[in-house]
Amino acid sequence: MFTETVECVDKDLARLLETARSGELPVARLKDLIAASRSWEAKVAALQTDVARLIAARERHGDGGASVLRNQAGKSKLQARRSLGAAEALDEMPGLRSAVDSGEVPLANAERLADAARRTNPETVDSATDLVAMAKELPPDRFAREIGAWTQRHQIDHGHDDWLNKRRRRYLRTWKQQDGMVRLDGLLDPETGTRICSRLEGTAEELRRQDQQAARTGNSPAASASDGPAGDGPAGSQGSAAASGPVGGEETRSWDQLRADALDLLTSGEAKDRGSSSGRPKAEVIVVADIGVLTGDNPAGRCEIPGTGPVPPAVLQRIACDAQLTGLIFADGKPLYHGATVRTATTKQWRALIARDGGCIGCGAEPNRCHAHHVIPYAQSRRTDIENLVLVCWRCHHNIHDHHWQVTHQNGKPALKPPDPQTPPNPADEGGHSHSSGNARRPRPSRSPQPTRDRTRPAPSRPNPGHPASSPDPPRQPAPALFNP
């Protein structure tokens, strides 16, 4: 009976694979097959882990079943250890165990929940219905962010010990290879790593633009990087700047090569942290936190570096000692901002987008690799309000403009979905935009809309001459004392 059951399952899967590869099934059936296979995959993973544990117990392996998973299931040592650890934690969480066995929660998310149980306690995790619901719906990468923030809020020290452990593990090593090339290897805590990556990405982007400008003008990027008035800067600075560009005859630099040259430029001391014309800071670490975390009234509130993960309140207090604080007002989880009537996002809007979206709404790419996309094209709306902007990486931006992906909302947050094959794209949309009329929120009209003026005429005088493109400020509400000068 057992052998017949295994052979029957194997043949059924083989027939499904053959049918799918034939190309005869419609797209709707193929999607159903993918959704069903997710449950099968979770059940198979639970089956492998439990059987491996049973074999190890009967044969007294002493490793909990890790060798069985490696040899029989083909898992790596790390995968086997994580699967067994999750299975042991699930023994103390019967509610979650039932969801995993039924295939509702994938094993990767179950492993995250098991880790959260070790850091807090199993009863709290098992009784957190909202957490289990997210584990059923979210893919592992997005669930990892949510479970990280949840775990910190429910730890006694709000993650401070974990943070100190990460800080102790930081290192940076350099050594020369036999061919003379220099290798770097390191591990950085989230705060330091985010800060360094922000500088590297910003400087690399500036070098990329220099390469593009040089290609248009016919000059070499190296010469473009070193151009400047005679005698400007300390002696030898021009030669150092030129070294950050390609040498003669070198091909266009890849993004990895730009990062390497950016590191050279940053360590030379010549690079400066300055914002771009779009208002996007070149090197900045944004920490989003509830006001209660800063004041100490609610240490379990939201406190995180978007795109990186949660940070303990103690770390935020230290950062706040020599950082600029910007007050952002939220209502019902939604940021309330006064949008500006300019095409590009301002610095304040960029910070607000990071606080709200955390990264690319499509693939989750880090904020420093994203653009601010207009949900309704600027040519149609003539507005750059925060509700009309979302963060997307260059690839997802390309999908929106050229492949008609749609901006929608899931659980109150913006997201991307592929185009509906039943609904042809509207050729009237500018730049290939495609908007979800049913799910995407249309931005609310501004309380004081600004008429579109003739750009050839001088702008009328405004209350704030430092921001000629912004509309008048609304009546200010009393700010918390924390943000008063």
C-alpha positions as CSV (number, residue, x, y, z in Angstrom):
1,M,0.0,0.0,0.0
2,F,2.8,2.4,0.9
3,T,4.8,1.7,-2.2
4,E,1.6,2.1,-4.4
5,T,0.8,5.5,-2.8
6,V,4.3,6.8,-3.4
7,E,4.3,5.6,-7.1
8,C,0.9,7.1,-7.6
9,V,2.0,10.5,-6.4
10,D,5.1,10.4,-8.5
11,K,3.2,9.5,-11.6
12,D,0.6,12.2,-11.0
13,L,3.3,14.8,-10.7
14,A,5.0,13.6,-13.8
15,R,1.7,13.9,-15.8
16,L,1.2,17.4,-14.5
17,L,4.7,18.4,-15.5
18,E,4.2,16.9,-19.0
19,T,0.8,18.7,-19.4
20,A,2.3,22.0,-18.3
21,R,5.2,21.8,-20.6
22,S,3.0,21.0,-23.6
23,G,1.7,24.5,-23.6
24,E,-1.9,23.4,-24.0
25,L,-3.2,24.8,-20.7
26,P,-4.6,28.3,-20.6
27,V,-2.9,30.9,-18.4
28,A,-5.6,30.8,-15.8
29,R,-5.1,27.0,-15.3
30,L,-1.3,27.5,-15.1
31,K,-1.8,30.1,-12.4
32,D,-4.0,27.7,-10.5
33,L,-1.3,25.1,-10.8
34,I,1.3,27.4,-9.4
35,A,-0.9,28.3,-6.4
36,A,-1.6,24.6,-5.7
37,S,2.0,23.6,-6.0
38,R,2.9,26.1,-3.3
39,S,0.8,24.1,-0.8
40,W,2.4,20.8,-2.1
41,E,5.8,22.2,-1.6
42,A,5.1,23.2,2.0
43,K,3.6,19.7,2.7
44,V,6.6,17.9,1.1
45,A,9.1,20.0,3.2
46,A,7.2,19.2,6.4
47,L,7.1,15.5,5.4
48,Q,10.8,15.4,4.7
49,T,11.7,17.1,8.0
50,D,9.4,15.0,10.2
51,V,10.5,11.7,8.6
52,A,14.2,12.7,9.0
53,R,13.6,13.3,12.7
54,L,11.9,10.0,13.0
55,I,14.7,8.1,11.3
56,A,17.3,9.9,13.4
57,A,15.5,9.0,16.6
58,R,15.1,5.3,15.7
59,E,18.7,4.9,14.5
60,R,20.1,7.2,17.2
61,H,22.0,9.4,14.8
62,G,22.4,12.1,17.4
63,D,22.1,15.0,14.9
64,G,18.3,15.3,14.9
65,G,18.1,14.2,11.3
66,A,20.4,16.6,9.6
67,S,22.4,13.9,7.9
68,V,19.2,12.3,6.5
69,L,18.1,15.6,5.1
70,R,21.5,16.2,3.4
71,N,21.9,12.7,2.0
72,Q,18.3,11.7,1.2
73,A,16.6,15.1,0.5
74,G,19.7,16.8,-1.0
75,K,19.6,19.8,1.4
76,S,22.6,21.8,2.4
77,K,23.9,21.7,6.0
78,L,22.4,25.2,6.6
79,Q,19.0,24.3,5.1
80,A,18.8,21.1,7.1
81,R,19.7,22.8,10.4
82,R,17.1,25.6,9.7
83,S,14.4,23.0,8.8
84,L,15.0,20.9,12.0
85,G,15.1,24.0,14.2
86,A,11.7,25.1,12.8
87,A,10.2,21.7,13.3
88,E,11.4,21.6,17.0
89,A,9.9,25.1,17.6
90,L,6.6,24.1,15.9
91,D,6.3,21.3,18.5
92,E,5.5,24.0,21.0
93,M,3.1,25.9,18.7
94,P,0.2,23.6,17.8
95,G,-1.8,26.3,16.0
96,L,1.1,27.1,13.7
97,R,2.0,23.5,13.2
98,S,-1.5,22.9,11.8
99,A,-1.1,25.7,9.3
100,V,2.3,24.4,8.2
101,D,1.1,20.8,7.8
102,S,-1.9,21.9,5.8
103,G,0.4,23.7,3.4
104,E,-0.9,27.2,4.2
105,V,2.4,28.5,5.6
106,P,5.5,27.8,3.5
107,L,8.5,26.3,5.4
108,A,10.6,29.5,4.8
109,N,8.0,31.6,6.7
110,A,7.7,28.8,9.3
111,E,11.4,29.1,9.9
112,R,11.1,32.8,10.5
113,L,8.3,32.2,12.9
114,A,10.4,29.7,14.8
115,D,13.2,32.1,15.1
116,A,10.8,34.7,16.4
117,A,9.6,32.2,19.0
118,R,13.1,31.6,20.2
119,R,13.7,35.4,20.6
120,T,10.4,36.0,22.3
121,N,8.3,32.9,23.4
122,P,6.3,30.3,21.6
123,E,3.0,31.1,23.2
124,T,3.1,34.7,22.0
125,V,3.9,33.7,18.4
126,D,1.3,31.0,18.3
127,S,-1.4,33.3,19.5
128,A,-0.5,36.1,17.2
129,T,-3.3,35.6,14.5
130,D,-2.2,38.6,12.5
131,L,1.3,37.3,12.3
132,V,0.2,33.9,11.1
133,A,-2.1,35.5,8.6
134,M,0.9,37.4,7.1
135,A,2.9,34.2,7.0
136,K,0.2,32.6,4.9
137,E,-0.1,35.5,2.4
138,L,3.4,37.2,2.1
139,P,6.3,35.8,0.2
140,P,9.4,35.0,2.4
141,D,11.3,38.2,1.6
142,R,8.5,40.5,2.5
143,F,7.5,38.4,5.5
144,A,11.1,38.6,6.8
145,R,10.7,42.4,7.1
146,E,7.4,42.2,8.9
147,I,8.5,39.4,11.3
148,G,11.7,41.3,12.1
149,A,9.8,44.4,13.2
150,W,7.2,42.3,15.1
151,T,10.0,40.4,17.0
152,Q,11.7,43.5,18.1
153,R,8.5,45.0,19.5
154,H,7.8,41.8,21.6
155,Q,11.4,41.4,23.0
156,I,12.0,42.5,26.5
157,D,15.0,44.6,25.5
158,H,13.4,45.5,22.1
159,G,16.3,43.9,20.3
160,H,19.2,45.7,22.0
161,D,21.2,42.5,22.7
162,D,20.7,41.3,19.1
163,W,21.9,44.6,17.9
164,L,25.0,44.6,20.1
165,N,25.8,41.1,18.9
166,K,25.7,42.2,15.2
167,R,27.9,45.2,16.1
168,R,30.5,42.9,17.7
169,R,30.6,40.7,14.5
170,R,31.7,43.6,12.2
171,Y,35.0,43.3,10.4
172,L,36.8,44.3,7.3
173,R,39.8,42.4,5.8
174,T,42.0,43.2,2.8
175,W,44.7,41.1,1.2
176,K,46.6,40.9,-2.0
177,Q,46.3,38.0,-4.5
178,Q,49.2,36.5,-6.3
179,D,48.4,38.5,-9.4
180,G,48.5,41.8,-7.4
181,M,44.8,42.3,-7.3
182,V,43.5,43.4,-3.9
183,R,40.5,41.7,-2.3
184,L,38.1,43.0,0.3
185,D,35.9,41.0,2.6
186,G,33.8,42.3,5.4
187,L,30.6,42.2,7.5
188,L,29.0,45.4,8.9
189,D,26.2,46.0,11.3
190,P,23.0,47.3,9.8
191,E,23.5,51.0,10.7
192,T,27.1,51.2,9.5
193,G,26.3,49.1,6.4
194,T,23.4,51.2,5.4
195,R,25.4,54.4,5.8
196,I,28.4,53.1,3.7
197,C,26.1,51.6,1.0
198,S,24.2,54.9,0.8
199,R,27.5,56.8,0.1
200,L,28.7,54.2,-2.3
201,E,25.5,54.1,-4.3
202,G,25.2,57.9,-4.4
203,T,28.8,58.4,-5.6
204,A,28.5,55.5,-8.1
205,E,25.4,57.1,-9.6
206,E,27.2,60.4,-9.9
207,L,30.1,58.7,-11.7
208,R,27.6,57.0,-14.0
209,R,26.1,60.3,-15.0
210,Q,29.5,61.6,-15.7
211,D,30.1,58.7,-18.0
212,Q,26.9,59.4,-19.8
213,Q,27.7,63.1,-20.2
214,A,31.2,62.2,-21.4
215,A,29.7,59.9,-24.0
216,R,27.4,62.6,-25.3
217,T,30.2,65.2,-25.5
218,G,32.8,62.8,-26.8
219,N,35.2,63.4,-23.9
220,S,36.7,60.6,-21.7
221,P,35.0,60.0,-18.4
222,A,38.4,60.4,-16.7
223,A,38.8,63.9,-18.2
224,S,35.2,64.7,-17.2
225,A,35.9,63.7,-13.6
226,S,39.0,65.8,-13.4
227,D,37.8,68.9,-15.2
228,G,37.7,72.1,-13.0
229,P,39.2,75.5,-12.7
230,A,42.9,75.7,-12.4
231,G,44.3,75.6,-8.9
232,D,41.0,74.5,-7.5
233,G,41.5,72.2,-4.5
234,P,44.6,70.9,-2.9
235,A,47.6,69.9,-4.9
236,G,47.3,66.5,-6.6
237,S,43.5,66.5,-6.3
238,Q,42.9,66.5,-10.0
239,G,45.1,63.4,-10.5
240,S,43.2,61.6,-7.8
241,A,39.8,62.4,-9.3
242,A,41.0,61.3,-12.7
243,A,41.9,58.0,-11.2
244,S,38.3,57.4,-10.4
245,G,37.4,57.2,-14.1
246,P,38.3,54.6,-16.7
247,V,41.8,54.7,-18.1
248,G,42.4,55.1,-21.8
249,G,40.9,52.5,-24.0
250,E,38.7,51.0,-21.2
251,E,35.1,50.1,-22.0
252,T,32.1,51.7,-20.3
253,R,32.1,50.9,-16.6
254,S,29.7,48.4,-15.2
255,W,27.8,49.2,-12.0
256,D,30.2,47.0,-9.9
257,Q,33.1,48.9,-11.4
258,L,31.4,52.2,-10.6
259,R,31.1,51.1,-7.0
260,A,34.8,50.2,-6.9
261,D,35.7,53.7,-8.3
262,A,33.2,55.3,-5.9
263,L,35.1,53.6,-2.9
264,D,38.3,55.0,-4.3
265,L,36.8,58.5,-4.6
266,L,35.2,58.4,-1.1
267,T,38.4,57.3,0.6
268,S,40.4,60.0,-1.2
269,G,38.4,62.6,0.8
270,E,37.3,64.5,-2.3
271,A,33.7,63.3,-2.4
272,K,31.1,65.4,-0.6
273,D,27.7,64.4,0.6
274,R,25.4,66.7,-1.4
275,G,21.9,66.3,-2.6
276,S,20.9,66.0,-6.3
277,S,18.8,68.4,-8.2
278,S,15.8,66.1,-7.6
279,G,16.0,66.7,-3.9
280,R,17.1,63.2,-3.2
281,P,20.0,63.1,-0.7
282,K,23.2,61.5,-2.0
283,A,24.2,60.0,1.3
284,E,21.6,59.8,4.0
285,V,20.4,57.2,6.5
286,I,16.7,57.5,7.3
287,V,15.4,56.0,10.6
288,V,11.6,55.9,10.9
289,A,10.3,55.9,14.4
290,D,7.1,56.6,16.4
291,I,7.3,59.7,18.5
292,G,6.8,57.5,21.6
293,V,10.1,55.7,20.8
294,L,12.1,58.9,20.9
295,T,10.4,60.2,24.0
296,G,10.6,56.8,25.7
297,D,6.8,56.6,26.2
298,N,6.3,53.7,23.8
299,P,9.6,51.8,23.3
300,A,7.7,49.0,21.5
301,G,6.6,51.4,18.7
302,R,7.9,51.4,15.1
303,C,11.6,52.0,14.9
304,E,13.4,50.9,11.7
305,I,15.8,51.7,8.9
306,P,13.6,51.3,5.7
307,G,15.1,48.6,3.5
308,T,17.3,47.3,6.3
309,G,15.2,46.4,9.2
310,P,14.3,47.3,12.8
311,V,16.7,49.0,15.1
312,P,16.5,49.1,19.0
313,P,15.3,52.4,20.6
314,A,18.7,52.8,22.3
315,V,20.4,52.9,18.9
316,L,17.9,55.5,17.7
317,Q,18.6,57.7,20.8
318,R,22.3,57.6,20.0
319,I,21.8,58.4,16.4
320,A,19.5,61.3,17.4
321,C,22.4,63.0,19.3
322,D,24.1,64.2,16.2
323,A,21.4,63.9,13.5
324,Q,18.7,66.1,12.0
325,L,15.2,65.1,13.0
326,T,12.2,65.6,10.7
327,G,8.7,65.3,12.0
328,L,6.3,63.3,9.8
329,I,2.7,63.2,10.8
330,F,0.8,59.9,10.2
331,A,-3.0,59.2,10.5
332,D,-4.3,55.7,10.4
333,G,-1.0,54.5,9.1
334,K,-1.0,56.9,6.2
335,P,1.4,59.9,6.0
336,L,-0.2,63.3,5.7
337,Y,1.9,65.7,3.6
338,H,1.5,68.8,1.6
339,G,2.5,67.9,-2.0
340,A,4.5,70.3,-4.1
341,T,3.6,71.3,-7.6
342,V,6.9,70.3,-9.1
343,R,7.7,67.4,-11.4
344,T,10.5,65.8,-9.3
345,A,10.1,64.6,-5.7
346,T,11.5,67.0,-3.1
347,T,13.8,65.9,-0.3
348,K,10.9,65.8,2.1
349,Q,8.7,63.8,-0.3
350,W,11.6,61.4,-0.9
351,R,11.9,60.8,2.9
352,A,8.2,60.3,3.1
353,L,8.2,57.7,0.3
354,I,10.9,55.7,2.0
355,A,9.0,55.9,5.3
356,R,5.8,54.6,3.6
357,D,7.1,52.1,1.0
358,G,10.4,51.0,2.5
359,G,11.7,50.2,-0.9
360,C,10.6,49.2,-4.4
361,I,6.9,48.3,-4.2
362,G,7.4,45.6,-6.8
363,C,10.5,43.6,-5.9
364,G,11.5,45.1,-2.6
365,A,14.8,46.6,-3.8
366,E,16.5,49.0,-1.4
367,P,15.5,52.7,-1.4
368,N,18.8,53.9,-2.7
369,R,18.2,52.0,-6.0
370,C,14.7,53.4,-6.5
371,H,13.0,56.2,-8.4
372,A,9.9,58.2,-7.5
373,H,7.2,57.1,-10.0
374,H,4.1,59.1,-10.8
375,V,1.1,56.8,-10.6
376,I,-0.9,59.2,-12.8
377,P,1.5,60.7,-15.3
378,Y,2.6,64.2,-14.5
379,A,1.5,65.4,-18.0
380,Q,-2.1,64.4,-17.0
381,S,-2.2,65.4,-13.3
382,R,0.4,68.3,-13.3
383,R,1.0,67.3,-9.7
384,T,3.7,65.7,-7.7
385,D,1.8,64.9,-4.5
386,I,3.0,62.2,-2.1
387,E,-0.2,60.2,-2.8
388,N,0.7,60.2,-6.6
389,L,4.2,58.8,-6.0
390,V,5.5,55.3,-5.3
391,L,9.1,53.9,-5.0
392,V,10.1,51.6,-7.8
393,C,13.5,50.3,-8.9
394,W,14.7,50.8,-12.5
395,R,13.6,47.3,-13.6
396,C,10.1,47.7,-12.1
397,H,9.9,51.2,-13.5
398,H,10.6,49.7,-16.9
399,N,7.8,47.2,-16.4
400,I,5.3,50.0,-15.6
401,H,6.2,52.2,-18.6
402,D,6.9,49.5,-21.3
403,H,5.0,46.4,-20.2
404,H,1.9,47.9,-18.7
405,W,2.3,46.7,-15.1
406,Q,-0.2,48.3,-12.7
407,V,0.2,50.1,-9.4
408,T,-2.4,48.7,-7.1
409,H,-2.9,48.4,-3.3
410,Q,-2.6,45.4,-1.0
411,N,-3.5,45.6,2.6
412,G,-3.5,49.4,2.3
413,K,0.0,49.6,0.8
414,P,1.0,50.2,-2.8
415,A,2.1,47.2,-4.8
416,L,2.7,46.1,-8.4
417,K,0.8,43.5,-10.4
418,P,1.4,42.2,-14.0
419,P,-1.0,43.4,-16.7
420,D,-4.4,41.8,-17.1
421,P,-4.3,39.9,-20.4
422,Q,-8.1,40.3,-20.7
423,T,-7.8,44.1,-20.7
424,P,-5.7,45.6,-23.5
425,P,-3.5,48.6,-22.5
426,N,-4.9,52.1,-23.2
427,P,-2.9,53.7,-25.9
428,A,-3.8,57.1,-24.5
429,D,-1.8,56.6,-21.4
430,E,1.4,58.6,-21.6
431,G,4.6,56.6,-21.7
432,G,3.0,53.2,-21.6
433,H,1.4,53.8,-18.1
434,S,-1.3,51.4,-17.1
435,H,-3.4,52.2,-14.0
436,S,-5.6,49.9,-12.0
437,S,-8.9,51.6,-11.8
438,G,-10.3,49.2,-9.3
439,N,-7.5,48.9,-6.8
440,A,-5.2,51.9,-7.1
441,R,-6.2,54.9,-5.2
442,R,-6.5,58.1,-7.2
443,P,-4.8,61.0,-5.5
444,R,-7.2,63.3,-3.7
445,P,-7.3,66.8,-5.1
446,S,-5.2,69.4,-3.3
447,R,-7.1,71.7,-0.9
448,S,-5.6,74.7,-2.7
449,P,-4.8,73.6,-6.3
450,Q,-2.4,75.8,-8.2
451,P,-3.4,76.7,-11.8
452,T,-1.0,75.7,-14.5
453,R,0.9,78.8,-15.5
454,D,2.8,79.7,-18.6
455,R,6.4,78.7,-18.0
456,T,7.6,81.5,-20.3
457,R,6.4,84.1,-17.9
458,P,8.1,85.0,-14.6
459,A,6.7,83.2,-11.5
460,P,4.6,85.4,-9.2
461,S,6.1,86.2,-5.8
462,R,5.5,83.6,-3.2
463,P,5.8,83.6,0.6
464,N,8.8,81.3,0.6
465,P,11.4,82.4,-2.0
466,G,13.6,79.5,-1.2
467,H,11.1,77.1,-2.8
468,P,9.6,78.8,-5.8
469,A,7.8,75.7,-7.1
470,S,5.9,74.9,-3.9
471,S,2.4,75.9,-3.0
472,P,1.7,78.0,0.1
473,D,2.2,76.2,3.4
474,P,-1.0,75.1,5.2
475,P,-1.8,76.3,8.7
476,R,0.8,74.7,11.0
477,Q,-0.1,72.4,13.8
478,P,1.8,72.6,17.1
479,A,4.9,70.4,16.6
480,P,6.1,68.1,19.4
481,A,8.7,69.8,21.6
482,L,11.2,67.2,20.3
483,F,11.3,68.9,16.9
484,N,11.4,72.5,18.1
485,P,14.8,74.3,17.7
